[in-house]
Amino acid sequence: MDDDKSCSSSFSIGKSAQERGLSYVPECYVIPTSHRPSLTPEVANVPTIDFGKLKQGSHERAIVIQEIRTACCQLGFFQIVNHGICQSVLDEALASASEFFKLPGSEKAKFMSNDVHKPVRYGTSFKDGVDKIQFWRVFLKHYAHPLADWINTWPNNPSNYST
């Protein structure tokens, strides 16, 4: 581990601060105060979209689709309620993802790529040499729909990842 607390493009894929287990926050992760969001905003309007209405008829479905479109175009995010996914399924998915990120770097490296079009990709939010501020994030992205077309490309380790 080097002693460079300022960092540059020294954190390439697979060598991020979290993967190195650093005991400090490198300067390249520190967002200037003037660019930080308020921790106490006057208003926090996050659109909540009821997916249960998608099955209530064509008129309601059209409204929900428009709500999704508006949220994506105006904010880029929204909260979903009544999605019909059992809590146990969500818990198991998060547990499997957590196990993946605990794997040794060599295992995760099998999925490293800067190619955003790869169906399975492990990486960071870095754009080496481009971004002045890095985001403390490592991710695994994979296609999932239709599931039968993509599940064969998912990680085999941990063994419960695709079960």
OpenMM code with the backbone's topology and positions (N, CA, C; nanometers):
from openmm import Vec3, app, unit

residues = "MET ASP ASP ASP LYS SER CYS SER SER SER PHE SER ILE GLY LYS SER ALA GLN GLU ARG GLY LEU SER TYR VAL PRO GLU CYS TYR VAL ILE PRO THR SER HIS ARG PRO SER LEU THR PRO GLU VAL ALA ASN VAL PRO THR ILE ASP PHE GLY LYS LEU LYS GLN GLY SER HIS GLU ARG ALA ILE VAL ILE GLN GLU ILE ARG THR ALA CYS CYS GLN LEU GLY PHE PHE GLN ILE VAL ASN HIS GLY ILE CYS GLN SER VAL LEU ASP GLU ALA LEU ALA SER ALA SER GLU PHE PHE LYS LEU PRO GLY SER GLU LYS ALA LYS PHE MET SER ASN ASP VAL HIS LYS PRO VAL ARG TYR GLY THR SER PHE LYS ASP GLY VAL ASP LYS ILE GLN PHE TRP ARG VAL PHE LEU LYS HIS TYR ALA HIS PRO LEU ALA ASP TRP ILE ASN THR TRP PRO ASN ASN PRO SER ASN TYR SER THR".split()
positions = [
    Vec3(0.0860, -0.1178, 0.0000),
    Vec3(0.0000, 0.0000, 0.0000),
    Vec3(0.0901, 0.1234, 0.0000),
    Vec3(0.0593, 0.2195, -0.0883),
    Vec3(0.1439, 0.3374, -0.0899),
    Vec3(0.0920, 0.4413, 0.0081),
    Vec3(0.1749, 0.5438, 0.0312),
    Vec3(0.1384, 0.6463, 0.1285),
    Vec3(0.0769, 0.7689, 0.0627),
    Vec3(0.0443, 0.7612, -0.0667),
    Vec3(-0.0105, 0.8753, -0.1383),
    Vec3(-0.1540, 0.8997, -0.0955),
    Vec3(-0.1740, 1.0019, -0.0100),
    Vec3(-0.3102, 1.0313, 0.0378),
    Vec3(-0.3840, 1.1243, -0.0573),
    Vec3(-0.3166, 1.1797, -0.1582),
    Vec3(-0.3846, 1.2694, -0.2500),
    Vec3(-0.4488, 1.1923, -0.3638),
    Vec3(-0.3841, 1.0948, -0.4178),
    Vec3(-0.4217, 1.0051, -0.5259),
    Vec3(-0.4418, 1.0762, -0.6583),
    Vec3(-0.4272, 1.0006, -0.7607),
    Vec3(-0.4495, 1.0483, -0.8960),
    Vec3(-0.5203, 0.9364, -0.9669),
    Vec3(-0.4642, 0.8909, -1.0760),
    Vec3(-0.5239, 0.7741, -1.1388),
    Vec3(-0.4586, 0.6489, -1.0822),
    Vec3(-0.4000, 0.6612, -0.9614),
    Vec3(-0.3342, 0.5468, -0.8991),
    Vec3(-0.4327, 0.4404, -0.8537),
    Vec3(-0.5624, 0.4714, -0.8498),
    Vec3(-0.6629, 0.3732, -0.8121),
    Vec3(-0.7303, 0.3228, -0.9380),
    Vec3(-0.6677, 0.2282, -1.0042),
    Vec3(-0.7271, 0.1712, -1.1242),
    Vec3(-0.8242, 0.0609, -1.0837),
    Vec3(-0.8935, 0.0048, -1.1820),
    Vec3(-0.9901, -0.1002, -1.1532),
    Vec3(-0.9201, -0.2125, -1.0781),
    Vec3(-0.9807, -0.2545, -0.9685),
    Vec3(-0.9244, -0.3600, -0.8862),
    Vec3(-0.8289, -0.3096, -0.7804),
    Vec3(-0.7994, -0.1815, -0.7822),
    Vec3(-0.7068, -0.1243, -0.6847),
    Vec3(-0.7706, -0.0052, -0.6148),
    Vec3(-0.9019, -0.0061, -0.6005),
    Vec3(-0.9715, 0.1063, -0.5398),
    Vec3(-0.9377, 0.1167, -0.3916),
    Vec3(-0.9694, 0.2293, -0.3333),
    Vec3(-0.9403, 0.2515, -0.1918),
    Vec3(-1.0071, 0.1470, -0.1041),
    Vec3(-1.1328, 0.1132, -0.1341),
    Vec3(-1.1998, 0.0138, -0.0508),
    Vec3(-1.1368, -0.1245, -0.0672),
    Vec3(-1.0896, -0.1577, -0.1872),
    Vec3(-1.0249, -0.2879, -0.2076),
    Vec3(-0.8864, -0.2927, -0.1439),
    Vec3(-0.8231, -0.1786, -0.1297),
    Vec3(-0.6930, -0.1730, -0.0636),
    Vec3(-0.7068, -0.1742, 0.0884),
    Vec3(-0.8277, -0.1498, 0.1396),
    Vec3(-0.8509, -0.1490, 0.2836),
    Vec3(-0.7844, -0.0306, 0.3520),
    Vec3(-0.7846, 0.0838, 0.2854),
    Vec3(-0.7203, 0.2025, 0.3426),
    Vec3(-0.7900, 0.2467, 0.4708),
    Vec3(-0.7135, 0.3011, 0.5619),
    Vec3(-0.7693, 0.3468, 0.6896),
    Vec3(-0.8003, 0.4966, 0.6870),
    Vec3(-0.7892, 0.5576, 0.5714),
    Vec3(-0.8163, 0.7007, 0.5569),
    Vec3(-0.8911, 0.7226, 0.4254),
    Vec3(-0.9491, 0.8388, 0.4103),
    Vec3(-1.0185, 0.8732, 0.2871),
    Vec3(-0.9221, 0.9541, 0.2006),
    Vec3(-0.8797, 0.9002, 0.0861),
    Vec3(-0.7883, 0.9739, -0.0019),
    Vec3(-0.8519, 1.1036, -0.0523),
    Vec3(-0.7694, 1.2024, -0.0756),
    Vec3(-0.8181, 1.3344, -0.1180),
    Vec3(-0.9055, 1.3283, -0.2430),
    Vec3(-0.8768, 1.2348, -0.3327),
    Vec3(-0.9544, 1.2303, -0.4571),
    Vec3(-1.0997, 1.1881, -0.4342),
    Vec3(-1.1331, 1.1414, -0.3135),
    Vec3(-1.2706, 1.1055, -0.2802),
    Vec3(-1.3428, 1.2178, -0.2057),
    Vec3(-1.2734, 1.3219, -0.1689),
    Vec3(-1.3322, 1.4290, -0.0891),
    Vec3(-1.3971, 1.5317, -0.1817),
    Vec3(-1.5275, 1.5431, -0.1709),
    Vec3(-1.6019, 1.6397, -0.2514),
    Vec3(-1.5945, 1.7748, -0.1820),
    Vec3(-1.5558, 1.8801, -0.2557),
    Vec3(-1.5494, 2.0125, -0.1934),
    Vec3(-1.6840, 2.0487, -0.1295),
    Vec3(-1.6786, 2.1159, -0.0173),
    Vec3(-1.7993, 2.1528, 0.0568),
    Vec3(-1.9019, 2.2216, -0.0326),
    Vec3(-1.8549, 2.3080, -0.1221),
    Vec3(-1.9465, 2.3825, -0.2085),
    Vec3(-2.0213, 2.2927, -0.3071),
    Vec3(-1.9725, 2.1709, -0.3289),
    Vec3(-2.0363, 2.0787, -0.4233),
    Vec3(-2.1151, 1.9673, -0.3547),
    Vec3(-2.1182, 1.9678, -0.2227),
    Vec3(-2.1886, 1.8631, -0.1496),
    Vec3(-2.3362, 1.8966, -0.1382),
    Vec3(-2.4221, 1.7938, -0.1457),
    Vec3(-2.5651, 1.8194, -0.1253),
    Vec3(-2.5912, 1.8503, 0.0225),
    Vec3(-2.6982, 1.9203, 0.0465),
    Vec3(-2.7360, 1.9533, 0.1834),
    Vec3(-2.7844, 1.8287, 0.2554),
    Vec3(-2.7429, 1.8126, 0.3807),
    Vec3(-2.7923, 1.7011, 0.4606),
    Vec3(-2.9295, 1.7315, 0.5182),
    Vec3(-2.9702, 1.8567, 0.5088),
    Vec3(-3.1023, 1.8968, 0.5575),
    Vec3(-3.1725, 1.9798, 0.4496),
    Vec3(-3.2074, 1.9172, 0.3369),
    Vec3(-3.2732, 1.9949, 0.2311),
    Vec3(-3.4114, 2.0409, 0.2767),
    Vec3(-3.4522, 2.1540, 0.2233),
    Vec3(-3.5852, 2.2041, 0.2567),
    Vec3(-3.6918, 2.1090, 0.2048),
    Vec3(-3.6677, 2.0538, 0.0866),
    Vec3(-3.7621, 1.9627, 0.0246),
    Vec3(-3.6845, 1.8474, -0.0381),
    Vec3(-3.7297, 1.7268, -0.0184),
    Vec3(-3.6703, 1.6098, -0.0829),
    Vec3(-3.7827, 1.5346, -0.1525),
    Vec3(-3.8077, 1.5704, -0.2751),
    Vec3(-3.9165, 1.5085, -0.3510),
    Vec3(-3.8638, 1.3926, -0.4348),
    Vec3(-3.8847, 1.2729, -0.3850),
    Vec3(-3.8491, 1.1526, -0.4595),
    Vec3(-3.9794, 1.0923, -0.5098),
    Vec3(-3.9950, 1.0833, -0.6408),
    Vec3(-4.1191, 1.0251, -0.6924),
    Vec3(-4.1359, 0.8806, -0.6451),
    Vec3(-4.2552, 0.8477, -0.5996),
    Vec3(-4.2880, 0.7113, -0.5592),
    Vec3(-4.3853, 0.6567, -0.6622),
    Vec3(-4.3466, 0.5451, -0.7235),
    Vec3(-4.4282, 0.4882, -0.8309),
    Vec3(-4.4831, 0.3532, -0.7858),
    Vec3(-4.6129, 0.3391, -0.7958),
    Vec3(-4.6833, 0.2190, -0.7520),
    Vec3(-4.6919, 0.1199, -0.8678),
    Vec3(-4.6050, 0.0189, -0.8650),
    Vec3(-4.6044, -0.0814, -0.9711),
    Vec3(-4.7279, -0.1701, -0.9674),
    Vec3(-4.7973, -0.1743, -0.8546),
    Vec3(-4.9204, -0.2516, -0.8456),
    Vec3(-5.0248, -0.2035, -0.9452),
    Vec3(-5.0199, -0.0775, -0.9795),
    Vec3(-5.1171, -0.0202, -1.0737),
    Vec3(-5.0924, -0.0641, -1.2180),
    Vec3(-4.9769, -0.1226, -1.2448),
    Vec3(-4.9478, -0.1693, -1.3804),
    Vec3(-5.0442, -0.2797, -1.4242),
    Vec3(-5.1026, -0.3481, -1.3285),
    Vec3(-5.1923, -0.4598, -1.3584),
    Vec3(-5.3394, -0.4237, -1.3389),
    Vec3(-5.3705, -0.2956, -1.3215),
    Vec3(-5.5083, -0.2548, -1.2925),
    Vec3(-5.5862, -0.2107, -1.4148),
    Vec3(-5.5298, -0.2204, -1.5299),
    Vec3(-5.6005, -0.1806, -1.6512),
    Vec3(-5.5152, -0.0898, -1.7369),
    Vec3(-5.5556, -0.0737, -1.8604),
    Vec3(-5.4735, 0.0004, -1.9574),
    Vec3(-5.4588, 0.1486, -1.9215),
    Vec3(-5.5637, 0.2092, -1.8679),
    Vec3(-5.5552, 0.3510, -1.8320),
    Vec3(-5.4546, 0.3723, -1.7181),
    Vec3(-5.4672, 0.2907, -1.6118),
    Vec3(-5.3757, 0.3021, -1.4983),
    Vec3(-5.2325, 0.2701, -1.5405),
    Vec3(-5.2178, 0.1669, -1.6257),
    Vec3(-5.0848, 0.1293, -1.6759),
    Vec3(-5.0205, 0.2464, -1.7511),
    Vec3(-5.0975, 0.3128, -1.8343),
    Vec3(-5.0452, 0.4268, -1.9106),
    Vec3(-4.9998, 0.5389, -1.8169),
    Vec3(-5.0720, 0.5611, -1.7097),
    Vec3(-5.0352, 0.6644, -1.6123),
    Vec3(-4.9030, 0.6287, -1.5451),
    Vec3(-4.8883, 0.5028, -1.5041),
    Vec3(-4.7651, 0.4591, -1.4385),
    Vec3(-4.6473, 0.4728, -1.5346),
    Vec3(-4.6652, 0.4329, -1.6576),
    Vec3(-4.5574, 0.4445, -1.7567),
    Vec3(-4.5174, 0.5907, -1.7749),
    Vec3(-4.6140, 0.6796, -1.7774),
    Vec3(-4.5838, 0.8224, -1.7880),
    Vec3(-4.5109, 0.8726, -1.6635),
    Vec3(-4.5504, 0.8232, -1.5455),
    Vec3(-4.4807, 0.8617, -1.4220),
    Vec3(-4.3347, 0.8175, -1.4259),
    Vec3(-4.3099, 0.6976, -1.4755),
    Vec3(-4.1721, 0.6474, -1.4879),
    Vec3(-4.0942, 0.7353, -1.5845),
    Vec3(-4.1540, 0.7651, -1.6974),
    Vec3(-4.0881, 0.8492, -1.7979),
    Vec3(-4.0525, 0.9856, -1.7400),
    Vec3(-4.1476, 1.0471, -1.6737),
    Vec3(-4.1254, 1.1797, -1.6154),
    Vec3(-4.0142, 1.1755, -1.5112),
    Vec3(-4.0187, 1.0761, -1.4231),
    Vec3(-3.9158, 1.0646, -1.3191),
    Vec3(-3.7781, 1.0452, -1.3813),
    Vec3(-3.7695, 0.9609, -1.4819),
    Vec3(-3.6400, 0.9358, -1.5472),
    Vec3(-3.5884, 1.0606, -1.6185),
    Vec3(-3.6756, 1.1293, -1.6865),
    Vec3(-3.6335, 1.2491, -1.7611),
    Vec3(-3.5987, 1.3656, -1.6690),
    Vec3(-3.6756, 1.3846, -1.5618),
    Vec3(-3.6553, 1.5006, -1.4757),
    Vec3(-3.5527, 1.4790, -1.3660),
    Vec3(-3.5493, 1.3575, -1.3073),
    Vec3(-3.4598, 1.3332, -1.1933),
    Vec3(-3.3585, 1.2222, -1.2173),
    Vec3(-3.3990, 1.1218, -1.2943),
    Vec3(-3.3101, 1.0086, -1.3173),
    Vec3(-3.3272, 0.8979, -1.2158),
    Vec3(-3.4221, 0.9097, -1.1257),
    Vec3(-3.4465, 0.8060, -1.0250),
    Vec3(-3.5868, 0.8187, -0.9691),
    Vec3(-3.6304, 0.7098, -0.9020),
    Vec3(-3.7601, 0.7081, -0.8365),
    Vec3(-3.7642, 0.5904, -0.7415),
    Vec3(-3.8621, 0.5897, -0.6533),
    Vec3(-3.8825, 0.4790, -0.5595),
    Vec3(-4.0008, 0.3968, -0.6087),
    Vec3(-3.9860, 0.2640, -0.5994),
    Vec3(-4.0929, 0.1733, -0.6416),
    Vec3(-4.1597, 0.1135, -0.5180),
    Vec3(-4.2934, 0.1127, -0.5188),
    Vec3(-4.3696, 0.0425, -0.4141),
    Vec3(-4.4604, -0.0589, -0.4831),
    Vec3(-4.5035, -0.1586, -0.4056),
    Vec3(-4.5934, -0.2629, -0.4563),
    Vec3(-4.5384, -0.3325, -0.5805),
    Vec3(-4.4087, -0.3656, -0.5770),
    Vec3(-4.3426, -0.4312, -0.6904),
    Vec3(-4.3673, -0.5810, -0.6924),
    Vec3(-4.4151, -0.6377, -0.5815),
    Vec3(-4.4483, -0.7789, -0.5781),
    Vec3(-4.3318, -0.8735, -0.5547),
    Vec3(-4.2140, -0.8217, -0.5241),
    Vec3(-4.0988, -0.9077, -0.4972),
    Vec3(-4.0945, -0.9352, -0.3468),
    Vec3(-4.0936, -1.0619, -0.3111),
    Vec3(-4.0928, -1.1022, -0.1698),
    Vec3(-3.9676, -1.0509, -0.1004),
    Vec3(-3.9817, -1.0100, 0.0244),
    Vec3(-3.8681, -0.9604, 0.1021),
    Vec3(-3.7575, -1.0647, 0.1121),
    Vec3(-3.7949, -1.1923, 0.1227),
    Vec3(-3.6924, -1.2974, 0.1332),
    Vec3(-3.6078, -1.3047, 0.0064),
    Vec3(-3.6681, -1.2821, -0.1087),
    Vec3(-3.5926, -1.2816, -0.2351),
    Vec3(-3.4961, -1.1636, -0.2362),
    Vec3(-3.5431, -1.0476, -0.1942),
    Vec3(-3.4559, -0.9298, -0.1885),
    Vec3(-3.3402, -0.9522, -0.0921),
    Vec3(-3.3693, -1.0086, 0.0245),
    Vec3(-3.2657, -1.0356, 0.1247),
    Vec3(-3.1607, -1.1331, 0.0713),
    Vec3(-3.2054, -1.2385, 0.0033),
    Vec3(-3.1129, -1.3372, -0.0521),
    Vec3(-3.0268, -1.2769, -0.1623),
    Vec3(-3.0853, -1.1922, -0.2443),
    Vec3(-3.0091, -1.1273, -0.3510),
    Vec3(-2.9006, -1.0372, -0.2921),
    Vec3(-2.9358, -0.9595, -0.1899),
    Vec3(-2.8362, -0.8730, -0.1260),
    Vec3(-2.7273, -0.9538, -0.0570),
    Vec3(-2.7641, -1.0651, 0.0048),
    Vec3(-2.6647, -1.1508, 0.0701),
    Vec3(-2.5685, -1.2099, -0.0323),
    Vec3(-2.6189, -1.2539, -0.1471),
    Vec3(-2.5328, -1.3089, -0.2519),
    Vec3(-2.4399, -1.2027, -0.3084),
    Vec3(-2.4928, -1.0835, -0.3302),
    Vec3(-2.4091, -0.9740, -0.3806),
    Vec3(-2.3001, -0.9398, -0.2802),
    Vec3(-2.3357, -0.9361, -0.1539),
    Vec3(-2.2376, -0.9080, -0.0496),
    Vec3(-2.1272, -1.0134, -0.0491),
    Vec3(-2.1632, -1.1391, -0.0660),
    Vec3(-2.0640, -1.2475, -0.0712),
    Vec3(-1.9716, -1.2306, -0.1918),
    Vec3(-2.0267, -1.1861, -0.3052),
    Vec3(-1.9426, -1.1627, -0.4230),
    Vec3(-1.8346, -1.0599, -0.3911),
    Vec3(-1.8739, -0.9499, -0.3284),
    Vec3(-1.7781, -0.8431, -0.3018),
    Vec3(-1.6759, -0.8796, -0.1947),
    Vec3(-1.7017, -0.9848, -0.1184),
    Vec3(-1.6046, -1.0330, -0.0201),
    Vec3(-1.5023, -1.1277, -0.0822),
    Vec3(-1.5242, -1.1702, -0.2062),
    Vec3(-1.4320, -1.2623, -0.2726),
    Vec3(-1.2951, -1.1987, -0.2920),
    Vec3(-1.1916, -1.2804, -0.3079),
    Vec3(-1.0584, -1.2257, -0.3370),
    Vec3(-1.0598, -1.1486, -0.4691),
    Vec3(-0.9729, -1.0520, -0.4791),
    Vec3(-0.9644, -0.9695, -0.5991),
    Vec3(-0.9470, -1.0504, -0.7263),
    Vec3(-0.8730, -1.1601, -0.7197),
    Vec3(-0.8499, -1.2415, -0.8387),
    Vec3(-0.9797, -1.3007, -0.8924),
    Vec3(-1.0718, -1.3331, -0.8036),
    Vec3(-1.2007, -1.3888, -0.8457),
    Vec3(-1.2875, -1.2806, -0.9099),
    Vec3(-1.2889, -1.1622, -0.8488),
    Vec3(-1.3685, -1.0514, -0.9040),
    Vec3(-1.3079, -1.0012, -1.0348),
    Vec3(-1.1752, -1.0139, -1.0470),
    Vec3(-1.1049, -0.9645, -1.1659),
    Vec3(-1.1515, -1.0333, -1.2938),
    Vec3(-1.2079, -1.1515, -1.2822),
    Vec3(-1.2576, -1.2236, -1.3995),
    Vec3(-1.3637, -1.1423, -1.4738),
    Vec3(-1.4263, -1.0480, -1.4030),
    Vec3(-1.5354, -0.9703, -1.4627),
    Vec3(-1.4980, -0.8237, -1.4842),
    Vec3(-1.3707, -0.7880, -1.4634),
    Vec3(-1.3280, -0.6492, -1.4812),
    Vec3(-1.3287, -0.6098, -1.6277),
    Vec3(-1.3804, -0.4915, -1.6535),
    Vec3(-1.3816, -0.4395, -1.7891),
    Vec3(-1.4188, -0.2918, -1.7865),
    Vec3(-1.3626, -0.2186, -1.8799),
    Vec3(-1.4048, -0.0796, -1.9003),
    Vec3(-1.5093, -0.0720, -2.0114),
    Vec3(-1.5425, -0.1851, -2.0723),
    Vec3(-1.6401, -0.1912, -2.1804),
    Vec3(-1.7813, -0.1891, -2.1210),
    Vec3(-1.8494, -0.0771, -2.1327),
    Vec3(-1.9823, -0.0617, -2.0726),
    Vec3(-2.0868, -0.1507, -2.1382),
    Vec3(-2.0542, -0.2119, -2.2510),
    Vec3(-2.1499, -0.2972, -2.3212),
    Vec3(-2.1365, -0.4450, -2.2856),
    Vec3(-2.0403, -0.4795, -2.2026),
    Vec3(-2.0258, -0.6197, -2.1620),
    Vec3(-2.1476, -0.6609, -2.0800),
    Vec3(-2.1978, -0.7818, -2.1005),
    Vec3(-2.3172, -0.8230, -2.0270),
    Vec3(-2.2939, -0.8430, -1.8777),
    Vec3(-2.1703, -0.8699, -1.8372),
    Vec3(-2.1353, -0.8784, -1.6955),
    Vec3(-2.0091, -0.7961, -1.6783),
    Vec3(-2.0133, -0.7016, -1.5836),
    Vec3(-1.8982, -0.6123, -1.5683),
    Vec3(-1.8790, -0.5739, -1.4230),
    Vec3(-1.7555, -0.5927, -1.3762),
    Vec3(-1.7148, -0.5508, -1.2424),
    Vec3(-1.6238, -0.4313, -1.2618),
    Vec3(-1.6428, -0.3269, -1.1837),
    Vec3(-1.5564, -0.2104, -1.1980),
    Vec3(-1.5819, -0.1082, -1.0906),
    Vec3(-1.5299, 0.0098, -1.1164),
    Vec3(-1.5456, 0.1224, -1.0259),
    Vec3(-1.6116, 0.2358, -1.1021),
    Vec3(-1.6335, 0.3442, -1.0345),
    Vec3(-1.6924, 0.4604, -1.1011),
    Vec3(-1.5843, 0.5493, -1.1600),
    Vec3(-1.4605, 0.5022, -1.1622),
    Vec3(-1.3498, 0.5848, -1.2100),
    Vec3(-1.3521, 0.6033, -1.3606),
    Vec3(-1.3041, 0.7182, -1.4026),
    Vec3(-1.2631, 0.7421, -1.5403),
    Vec3(-1.1200, 0.7888, -1.5246),
    Vec3(-1.0277, 0.6920, -1.5219),
    Vec3(-0.8882, 0.7228, -1.4925),
    Vec3(-0.8375, 0.8421, -1.5732),
    Vec3(-0.7802, 0.9370, -1.5009),
    Vec3(-0.7229, 1.0540, -1.5643),
    Vec3(-0.8254, 1.1579, -1.6068),
    Vec3(-0.9551, 1.1304, -1.5904),
    Vec3(-1.0590, 1.2240, -1.6328),
    Vec3(-1.1245, 1.2899, -1.5123),
    Vec3(-1.1780, 1.2083, -1.4217),
    Vec3(-1.2489, 1.2610, -1.3052),
    Vec3(-1.1513, 1.3122, -1.1999),
    Vec3(-1.1776, 1.4330, -1.1508),
    Vec3(-1.0955, 1.4878, -1.0425),
    Vec3(-1.1447, 1.4357, -0.9084),
    Vec3(-1.2746, 1.4126, -0.8971),
    Vec3(-1.3336, 1.3573, -0.7748),
    Vec3(-1.3783, 1.2153, -0.8068),
    Vec3(-1.3351, 1.1205, -0.7246),
    Vec3(-1.3747, 0.9807, -0.7415),
    Vec3(-1.4931, 0.9525, -0.6488),
    Vec3(-1.5761, 0.8576, -0.6858),
    Vec3(-1.6859, 0.8177, -0.6000),
    Vec3(-1.6511, 0.6828, -0.5389),
    Vec3(-1.6771, 0.6686, -0.4120),
    Vec3(-1.6393, 0.5512, -0.3352),
    Vec3(-1.7356, 0.4387, -0.3724),
    Vec3(-1.7096, 0.3748, -0.4851),
    Vec3(-1.8026, 0.2755, -0.5348),
    Vec3(-1.7293, 0.1701, -0.6163),
    Vec3(-1.7645, 0.0472, -0.5927),
    Vec3(-1.7243, -0.0653, -0.6753),
    Vec3(-1.8543, -0.1361, -0.7088),
    Vec3(-1.8691, -0.1843, -0.8331),
    Vec3(-1.9980, -0.2414, -0.8718),
    Vec3(-1.9822, -0.3690, -0.9530),
    Vec3(-2.0886, -0.4464, -0.9544),
    Vec3(-2.1039, -0.5598, -1.0443),
    Vec3(-2.2349, -0.5366, -1.1165),
    Vec3(-2.2275, -0.5283, -1.2470),
    Vec3(-2.3465, -0.5047, -1.3286),
    Vec3(-2.3638, -0.6246, -1.4197),
    Vec3(-2.4860, -0.6712, -1.4339),
    Vec3(-2.5103, -0.7758, -1.5323),
    Vec3(-2.6515, -0.7666, -1.5866),
    Vec3(-2.6643, -0.8120, -1.7101),
    Vec3(-2.7957, -0.8168, -1.7713),
    Vec3(-2.8772, -0.9267, -1.7040),
    Vec3(-3.0093, -0.9084, -1.7020),
    Vec3(-3.0937, -1.0057, -1.6335),
    Vec3(-3.2267, -1.0328, -1.7030),
    Vec3(-3.2543, -0.9662, -1.8140),
    Vec3(-3.3835, -0.9893, -1.8786),
    Vec3(-3.3658, -1.0073, -2.0280),
    Vec3(-3.4176, -1.1123, -2.0822),
    Vec3(-3.4807, -1.2245, -2.0141),
    Vec3(-3.3743, -1.3108, -1.9450),
    Vec3(-3.4073, -1.3554, -1.8273),
    Vec3(-3.3126, -1.4258, -1.7408),
    Vec3(-3.2445, -1.5432, -1.8104),
    Vec3(-3.3195, -1.6216, -1.8833),
    Vec3(-3.2634, -1.7410, -1.9491),
    Vec3(-3.1508, -1.7050, -2.0471),
    Vec3(-3.1546, -1.5845, -2.1025),
    Vec3(-3.0513, -1.5420, -2.1981),
    Vec3(-2.9208, -1.5009, -2.1306),
    Vec3(-2.9243, -1.4661, -2.0030),
    Vec3(-2.8075, -1.4057, -1.9396),
    Vec3(-2.7523, -1.4786, -1.8184),
    Vec3(-2.8321, -1.5605, -1.7524),
    Vec3(-2.7889, -1.6202, -1.6259),
    Vec3(-2.6609, -1.7026, -1.6410),
    Vec3(-2.6367, -1.7593, -1.7590),
    Vec3(-2.5140, -1.8367, -1.7826),
    Vec3(-2.3890, -1.7501, -1.7781),
    Vec3(-2.4043, -1.6198, -1.7939),
    Vec3(-2.2886, -1.5297, -1.7938),
    Vec3(-2.2576, -1.4762, -1.6542),
    Vec3(-2.3458, -1.4987, -1.5589),
    Vec3(-2.3288, -1.4475, -1.4232),
    Vec3(-2.2165, -1.5210, -1.3510),
    Vec3(-2.1643, -1.4616, -1.2454),
    Vec3(-2.0585, -1.5278, -1.1677),
    Vec3(-2.1033, -1.6629, -1.1117),
    Vec3(-2.0107, -1.7597, -1.1117),
    Vec3(-2.0361, -1.8905, -1.0492),
    Vec3(-1.9948, -1.8907, -0.9030),
    Vec3(-1.9254, -1.7876, -0.8640),
    Vec3(-1.8758, -1.7766, -0.7280),
    Vec3(-1.9179, -1.6410, -0.6730),
    Vec3(-1.9872, -1.6383, -0.5619),
    Vec3(-2.0244, -1.7480, -0.4726),
    Vec3(-2.1243, -1.8415, -0.5403),
    Vec3(-2.1281, -1.9647, -0.4937),
    Vec3(-2.2071, -2.0678, -0.5586),
    Vec3(-2.3571, -2.0375, -0.5598),
    Vec3(-2.4058, -1.9589, -0.4654),
    Vec3(-2.5491, -1.9267, -0.4608),
    Vec3(-2.5842, -1.8004, -0.5394),
    Vec3(-2.4877, -1.7439, -0.6113),
    Vec3(-2.5130, -1.6165, -0.6793),
    Vec3(-2.6280, -1.6253, -0.7796),
    Vec3(-2.6346, -1.7312, -0.8560),
    Vec3(-2.7376, -1.7382, -0.9608),
    Vec3(-2.8467, -1.8393, -0.9299),
    Vec3(-2.8602, -1.8790, -0.8045),
    Vec3(-2.9654, -1.9752, -0.7710),
    Vec3(-3.0886, -1.9061, -0.7157),
] * unit.nanometer
topology = app.Topology()
chain = topology.addChain("A")
for resn in residues:
    res = topology.addResidue(resn, chain)
    for name in ("N", "CA", "C"):
        topology.addAtom(name, app.Element.getBySymbol(name[0]), res)
